[in-house]
């Protein structure tokens, strides 16, 4: 009985959006009125056709749109109940709490593997070597990269393979201990073996961080995510546990997309 009750209990919400919209040039909506919970220690996949607003929405979760001219975010994005867009909130602090891994690996190619991982800690003034050593090793272990690079930490980050560079980018994001990790198609530029490693890593990382992943690969969403949200033309059409969305979608547009009617 206790196990059954525990299974029925809804996960804790780590982050959520309420009527969140992203507007360009005052008139063009990237996404409109999105209400979406992001659960603690769960993977949420965002799926939908190209140009439907998935990445636009993802970038709104750590205030990346502030780096773009003529972009406006309305509504709320709450992290632990606090609106990250409130006037007194420092966006730099938000980007530490809500990390980002991009579509293509983004190591600093001329910096060493060690300095790539330590970069975020150094930015906030942590320079003591013993502390940095511990942070770097933990982040590389968490990113399943330590055993492959522990003997060449002084080598340039750009000397690694594509899959290793993406795991290095993940380690760099993990080093500052984010609460939420955003991943924008993190395997789209990787070979199948590297893709498998990153997918395994995503499943492992949800034990310590809430993850939101944008993917065009519906099979990948099924493999790695606990919840899935389907976006179409700037609207979040449907959100539910991944198994339910793929096996029993509620909305006709979701059914059409999953059946390949459009892509």
C-alpha positions in Angstrom: 0.0 0.0 0.0 2.7 2.5 0.9 4.6 1.8 -2.3 1.4 2.3 -4.3 0.7 5.6 -2.5 4.2 6.7 -3.1 3.9 6.0 -6.8 0.8 8.1 -7.0 2.4 11.1 -5.3 3.2 13.9 -7.8 6.9 14.8 -8.0 8.1 18.0 -6.5 8.2 21.0 -8.8 11.7 22.5 -9.1 10.8 25.1 -11.7 7.6 26.1 -13.6 6.4 28.7 -16.0 3.1 30.5 -15.9 1.7 32.2 -19.0 5.3 32.6 -20.3 5.6 34.2 -23.7 8.6 35.3 -25.7 8.0 38.2 -28.1 10.4 39.5 -30.8 10.2 43.0 -32.1 7.0 43.6 -30.0 4.8 41.6 -32.4 6.2 38.2 -33.2 5.6 35.4 -30.6 8.2 32.7 -30.3 6.1 31.0 -27.7 2.8 32.1 -26.2 1.3 31.5 -22.7 3.2 28.4 -21.8 2.4 26.7 -18.4 4.9 24.0 -17.8 6.1 22.3 -14.6 9.7 20.9 -14.4 9.9 18.3 -11.8 12.8 17.7 -9.3 15.2 14.9 -10.4 13.2 14.2 -13.5 14.0 14.6 -17.3 11.5 16.7 -19.3 11.8 16.4 -23.1 10.5 19.1 -25.4 9.5 17.8 -28.8 7.8 19.2 -31.9 8.6 20.3 -35.5 11.4 22.7 -36.4 10.5 26.3 -35.6 7.8 25.4 -33.1 9.3 27.3 -30.1 11.2 24.5 -28.2 14.6 26.2 -28.1 12.9 29.6 -27.6 11.2 28.3 -24.6 14.3 26.5 -23.3 16.4 29.7 -23.5 13.8 31.6 -21.5 14.4 29.4 -18.5 17.8 31.0 -17.8 17.2 34.5 -19.2 19.3 33.9 -22.3 16.9 36.1 -24.3 18.2 39.1 -22.5 21.4 38.6 -24.7 19.3 39.2 -27.8 18.1 42.6 -29.1 14.3 43.2 -29.4 13.3 40.1 -27.3 10.8 40.4 -24.5 9.7 37.8 -22.0 6.3 38.1 -20.3 4.6 35.9 -17.7 6.6 34.1 -15.0 9.4 31.5 -14.8 9.6 30.3 -11.2 12.6 28.6 -9.7 11.9 27.2 -6.2 8.9 29.5 -6.2 10.9 32.6 -7.1 10.4 34.5 -10.4 13.7 34.5 -12.1 12.6 37.6 -14.1 11.9 39.7 -11.0 13.6 43.1 -11.1 16.1 42.4 -8.3 17.2 39.0 -9.5 20.7 38.8 -11.0 20.7 37.0 -14.3 24.3 35.7 -13.7 23.1 34.0 -10.5 20.2 32.5 -12.4 22.5 31.1 -15.1 24.6 29.4 -12.4 21.4 27.8 -11.0 20.0 26.9 -14.4 22.9 25.6 -16.5 22.9 25.3 -20.3 24.4 22.7 -22.7 24.2 23.7 -26.4 23.6 21.8 -29.6 27.2 21.7 -30.5 30.0 21.1 -28.0 31.3 24.5 -26.7 34.6 23.9 -25.0 37.1 26.7 -24.9 39.4 25.1 -27.4 42.7 26.7 -26.3 42.0 26.3 -22.6 43.0 23.1 -20.9 40.5 20.4 -19.9 41.0 21.4 -16.3 40.5 25.2 -17.0 37.4 24.4 -19.0 35.7 22.8 -16.1 37.0 25.3 -13.5 36.0 28.4 -15.6 32.7 28.9 -13.8 34.2 28.6 -10.3 36.9 31.1 -11.2 34.4 33.6 -12.5 32.8 33.7 -9.0 36.1 34.2 -7.3 37.1 30.7 -6.2 40.7 30.3 -7.0 42.1 28.0 -4.3 43.7 25.0 -6.1 42.6 22.4 -3.6 39.0 23.4 -4.0 39.2 23.7 -7.7 40.9 20.3 -7.9 38.0 18.7 -6.1 35.4 20.5 -8.1 37.0 19.5 -11.4 37.4 15.9 -10.5 33.8 15.6 -9.3 32.4 17.3 -12.4 34.4 15.2 -14.7 33.3 12.0 -12.9 29.7 13.2 -13.0 30.0 13.7 -16.7 31.5 10.2 -17.1 34.8 11.7 -18.5 37.3 11.5 -15.6 38.7 8.1 -16.5 39.4 9.2 -20.1 41.1 12.5 -19.3 42.5 12.3 -15.8 46.1 11.9 -17.1 45.9 14.8 -19.5 44.0 17.5 -17.7 46.5 20.1 -19.1 45.7 19.2 -22.7 43.5 21.6 -24.7 39.8 21.0 -24.5 39.7 21.2 -28.3 41.9 18.1 -28.5 39.1 15.8 -27.4 36.7 13.9 -29.7 33.3 15.4 -30.4 31.5 13.2 -27.9 34.2 13.9 -25.2 33.9 17.7 -25.9 30.1 17.5 -25.3 30.7 15.7 -22.0 33.3 18.3 -21.2 30.7 21.0 -21.8 28.3 19.1 -19.5 31.1 18.8 -16.8 31.6 22.6 -17.1 27.9 23.2 -16.5 27.8 20.7 -13.6 30.8 22.3 -11.8 28.8 25.2 -10.5 26.2 22.7 -9.1 23.1 23.9 -11.0 19.6 23.0 -9.8 18.3 22.7 -13.4 20.3 21.7 -16.5 19.0 22.7 -19.9 20.2 20.7 -23.0 19.5 21.9 -26.5 19.7 18.9 -28.8 22.9 17.8 -27.1 23.5 14.8 -29.3 22.5 16.1 -32.7 26.1 16.6 -33.8 27.4 13.3 -32.3 28.0 9.8 -33.7 25.8 7.0 -32.5 28.3 5.7 -29.9 28.7 9.2 -28.4 25.0 9.7 -28.5 24.5 6.5 -26.5 27.1 7.7 -23.9 25.4 11.1 -23.5 21.9 9.5 -23.2 23.2 7.1 -20.5 24.7 10.2 -18.8 21.4 12.1 -18.9 19.6 9.2 -17.2 22.3 9.1 -14.4 22.4 12.9 -13.9 18.7 13.1 -13.0 19.6 11.8 -9.6 21.3 15.1 -8.8 19.7 17.7 -11.2 16.5 18.4 -13.0 16.9 18.2 -16.7 15.1 19.8 -19.7 16.1 18.5 -23.1 15.1 19.7 -26.5 15.2 16.9 -29.0 14.0 16.2 -32.6 14.4 12.5 -32.0 11.2 11.1 -30.6 12.9 7.8 -29.8 15.4 9.7 -27.7 12.6 11.4 -25.8 11.2 8.0 -25.0 14.6 6.6 -23.9 15.7 9.4 -21.6 12.7 11.4 -20.4 10.2 11.0 -17.6 7.9 13.7 -19.0 7.4 15.1 -22.4 5.9 18.4 -23.7 4.8 18.7 -27.3 5.1 22.2 -28.9 3.5 23.3 -32.1 3.6 26.8 -33.7 4.7 28.5 -30.4 2.1 26.7 -28.3 2.6 24.0 -25.8 -0.1 21.6 -26.9 0.3 18.7 -24.5 2.4 17.7 -21.4 2.3 14.4 -19.6 4.4 11.5 -18.5 6.4 10.3 -21.5 4.8 6.9 -21.7 1.3 8.4 -21.6 2.0 11.0 -24.2 3.4 8.5 -26.7 0.9 5.8 -26.1 -2.2 7.7 -25.3 -1.9 11.3 -26.5 -4.9 13.5 -25.7 -4.7 16.1 -28.5 -5.3 15.5 -32.2 -2.2 17.6 -33.2 -0.1 15.4 -30.9 -1.5 12.3 -32.6 -0.8 13.7 -36.0 2.8 14.7 -35.1 3.6 11.3 -33.6 2.1 9.5 -36.6 4.4 11.5 -39.0 1.7 13.7 -40.5 4.1 16.6 -40.3 7.6 17.1 -39.1 
